[in-house]
């Protein structure tokens, strides 16, 4: 028996001892195949990253006119093209750019942009229009309708204590797991076992469903703990929470875990005041974390099997505010990473600062075109019913 099958069987067996009688015959379905070949990792930069000070239009006079103190000078940028540069804190991402592992799509957004963090994030996570209010996420709908063999709760993992709306479907959803060991300790609580014994003769449908969910969670937690013990990364990751999350994801991928989608977040990008130092720290966490992650995948021969999508719910306004910060904007840049990109580097031109929309960068690329590309070309799903519309694909993969 392969080690991974033995570990999974052991995890499921360990939870069967506490099953109430009416569920004693229930076992979470075992997957016999190896992990899915292609894995998607989504990174959410929460708060609205300032795209103009991330990918800097350093030859544009309007950039400096609108940001007399926030604009980055020659000593604060890493030049990579004739008119665009990285923030100096992003040397790791610059190296990935030079290696051909990074595509940057500029001016990404949607019609009638919303400047509310919560509303705009809902739009991005569901894949809806700004006038629509959907209850399922774009990846949750993929789990519901297009993901073959995705019956396990851990098919999609949010490395957090709560599941992102992006991973919530109608019948299937992602699995929230900030720390697999803590999750297993919680689900193995003696009180939960006592409840199982107390209600072992229940015939209530709703109660049966709750027990089934509890058992699936316990089995998943045990399985993920065992998987996390199989491989220990030798790559040095940043000591930040974001770096630790990426390391955990890499270790699970390398351990051949049956997870197709991972979701991680880096927060703090709502830089209304005194932006420069805070933004520089966040960009370094992002850049160093992603560089370590991609190096780790490359070392383990997995860089072609993993696609990384990094986005923020909106950019910042072009003009700085009176507090040496920036307020909520609209279109922004977006990052795609993989070992076999069809169009590495800058996918399109930077923002046109002479043609703004109410002081904001205008969107040129609808973010749902990015989703459609990933769904069809990476996850091998028909994007049209999942996005509830037709969006022309891009050509980065």
Secondary structure, DSSP 8 states (H G I E B T S, - for coil): --HHHHHHHHHHHHHHTT--GGGTT-------S---S-EEEEEEETT---GGGTEE-TT-HHHHHH-TTTS--GGGEEE-SSS-EEETT-HHHHHHHHHT-EEEEEEEE-SS----HHHHHHHHHHT--TT---SS-HHHHHHHHT-TT--SGGGEEESSSS--GGGB-SS-B-EE-S-HHHHHHHHT-HHHHHHHHHTTT---HHHHHHHHHHHHHHHHHHHHHHHHHH----S---SSHHHHHHHHHHHHHHTT-S--EEEEEE------SSHHHHHHHHHHHHHHHHHHHHHHHHHTT-TTTEEEEEEES--B-SS--TTSS--B-S-EEEEEE-TT-SS-EESS----TTS-BTTB----EEHHHHHHHHHHHTS---HHHHHTS-----S--
